Amino acid sequence: SYIVRYRAGSGRSAPVKRVTIAKVGKVTPDQARDVADITRVAEIRGGRLS
């Protein structure tokens, strides 16, 4: 599976969040990277990921 991991907050003490993007074979690596970038931007802006 393609996943994105990021820290929800600032600093190393912030909890690490993990979001599964898709299974390998369902999307290309480039598509998974694009989704990961969108996911990070949404988190930075305070958007909800569901």
Z-matrix of the N, CA and C atoms (Angstrom, degrees):
N
C 1 1.451
C 2 1.517 1 110.16
N 3 1.309 2 115.47 1 148.83
C 4 1.457 3 121.18 2 172.13
C 5 1.520 4 107.24 3 -89.16
N 6 1.319 5 116.23 4 130.29
C 7 1.461 6 120.36 5 179.04
C 8 1.520 7 109.11 6 -131.04
N 9 1.326 8 115.35 7 160.22
C 10 1.463 9 120.74 8 171.27
C 11 1.523 10 106.35 9 -124.99
N 12 1.323 11 115.97 10 132.98
C 13 1.461 12 122.12 11 176.63
C 14 1.517 13 107.70 12 -116.81
N 15 1.314 14 115.55 13 139.67
C 16 1.462 15 120.29 14 178.62
C 17 1.511 16 108.94 15 -154.06
N 18 1.305 17 116.04 16 161.46
C 19 1.459 18 121.60 17 177.65
C 20 1.515 19 108.82 18 -93.84
N 21 1.324 20 115.45 19 125.88
C 22 1.466 21 121.57 20 179.56
C 23 1.525 22 107.62 21 -88.79
N 24 1.312 23 116.14 22 88.49
C 25 1.456 24 121.69 23 -177.72
C 26 1.511 25 109.04 24 131.89
N 27 1.311 26 115.20 25 -164.28
C 28 1.460 27 117.90 26 -178.95
C 29 1.520 28 109.92 27 -116.47
N 30 1.290 29 115.30 28 146.87
C 31 1.453 30 120.79 29 177.81
C 32 1.512 31 113.70 30 87.83
N 33 1.314 32 113.64 31 168.36
C 34 1.466 33 119.92 32 -177.30
C 35 1.514 34 113.11 33 -73.01
N 36 1.331 35 116.80 34 -16.87
C 37 1.465 36 119.12 35 -179.56
C 38 1.531 37 112.40 36 -82.91
N 39 1.332 38 117.07 37 -9.22
C 40 1.468 39 120.67 38 179.07
C 41 1.528 40 109.40 39 -67.92
N 42 1.325 41 117.14 40 143.99
C 43 1.466 42 119.31 41 -179.55
C 44 1.530 43 112.02 42 -66.87
N 45 1.316 44 115.45 43 145.06
C 46 1.463 45 121.35 44 178.35
C 47 1.520 46 108.28 45 -87.91
N 48 1.323 47 116.34 46 126.38
C 49 1.465 48 122.22 47 176.31
C 50 1.524 49 108.12 48 -100.71
N 51 1.308 50 115.97 49 150.19
C 52 1.460 51 121.66 50 -179.55
C 53 1.524 52 108.29 51 -134.88
N 54 1.321 53 116.25 52 126.60
C 55 1.461 54 122.12 53 179.79
C 56 1.525 55 108.34 54 -123.76
N 57 1.326 56 116.86 55 127.70
C 58 1.461 57 121.29 56 175.62
C 59 1.519 58 108.62 57 -82.42
N 60 1.325 59 115.72 58 127.83
C 61 1.464 60 121.14 59 -178.39
C 62 1.524 61 110.14 60 -88.97
N 63 1.331 62 116.74 61 -55.85
C 64 1.468 63 121.22 62 -178.92
C 65 1.518 64 108.94 63 -169.92
N 66 1.309 65 115.25 64 167.11
C 67 1.460 66 120.13 65 175.57
C 68 1.528 67 109.40 66 -82.62
N 69 1.321 68 114.86 67 149.00
C 70 1.458 69 120.64 68 176.99
C 71 1.523 70 108.30 69 -60.33
N 72 1.311 71 117.14 70 134.51
C 73 1.454 72 121.79 71 -178.74
C 74 1.519 73 112.73 72 101.24
N 75 1.335 74 116.76 73 -23.55
C 76 1.468 75 120.63 74 178.22
C 77 1.524 76 110.72 75 -84.85
N 78 1.327 77 116.43 76 -33.21
C 79 1.463 78 121.82 77 176.89
C 80 1.521 79 108.05 78 -134.96
N 81 1.316 80 115.95 79 159.48
C 82 1.461 81 120.36 80 177.64
C 83 1.528 82 109.12 81 -80.56
N 84 1.325 83 117.21 82 161.42
C 85 1.463 84 119.15 83 176.33
C 86 1.537 85 112.54 84 -57.58
N 87 1.324 86 117.21 85 -37.70
C 88 1.469 87 120.11 86 178.32
C 89 1.524 88 111.60 87 -64.34
N 90 1.328 89 117.14 88 -40.90
C 91 1.464 90 120.20 89 177.55
C 92 1.528 91 110.48 90 -64.53
N 93 1.319 92 116.98 91 -40.13
C 94 1.466 93 120.73 92 178.81
C 95 1.523 94 110.68 93 -63.67
N 96 1.323 95 117.31 94 -39.64
C 97 1.468 96 120.55 95 177.19
C 98 1.519 97 111.15 96 -63.19
N 99 1.328 98 116.94 97 -41.30
C 100 1.467 99 120.35 98 178.41
C 101 1.525 100 110.82 99 -61.85
N 102 1.321 101 117.26 100 -43.84
C 103 1.465 102 120.98 101 178.77
C 104 1.527 103 109.90 102 -64.54
N 105 1.328 104 117.51 103 -39.83
C 106 1.468 105 120.96 104 178.70
C 107 1.521 106 110.60 105 -61.65
N 108 1.325 107 117.55 106 -41.48
C 109 1.466 108 120.85 107 177.83
C 110 1.522 109 110.83 108 -62.62
N 111 1.321 110 117.67 109 -43.52
C 112 1.469 111 121.99 110 178.68
C 113 1.527 112 109.81 111 -63.01
N 114 1.321 113 116.73 112 -40.41
C 115 1.464 114 121.79 113 179.58
C 116 1.517 115 110.74 114 -61.77
N 117 1.320 116 117.08 115 -44.79
C 118 1.467 117 121.15 116 179.60
C 119 1.519 118 111.15 117 -63.87
N 120 1.317 119 117.48 118 -43.61
C 121 1.464 120 121.05 119 179.91
C 122 1.521 121 110.35 120 -63.12
N 123 1.324 122 117.44 121 -41.78
C 124 1.467 123 120.89 122 179.38
C 125 1.526 124 110.56 123 -62.22
N 126 1.316 125 117.51 124 -40.28
C 127 1.465 126 120.70 125 179.56
C 128 1.525 127 110.53 126 -66.88
N 129 1.311 128 117.41 127 -42.48
C 130 1.464 129 121.18 128 179.89
C 131 1.521 130 110.33 129 -62.07
N 132 1.314 131 117.07 130 -38.69
C 133 1.468 132 121.26 131 -178.66
C 134 1.523 133 112.72 132 -83.51
N 135 1.304 134 117.97 133 -1.39
C 136 1.459 135 120.88 134 178.37
C 137 1.508 136 114.07 135 87.62
N 138 1.325 137 116.88 136 14.03
C 139 1.463 138 120.27 137 178.65
C 140 1.509 139 111.28 138 -73.70
N 141 1.297 140 115.83 139 157.90
C 142 1.463 141 120.58 140 179.08
C 143 1.513 142 109.62 141 -96.14
N 144 1.314 143 114.84 142 140.71
C 145 1.455 144 120.76 143 178.23
C 146 1.512 145 108.07 144 -112.82
N 147 1.332 146 116.97 145 117.30
C 148 1.454 147 119.05 146 178.02
C 149 1.501 148 110.38 147 -132.20
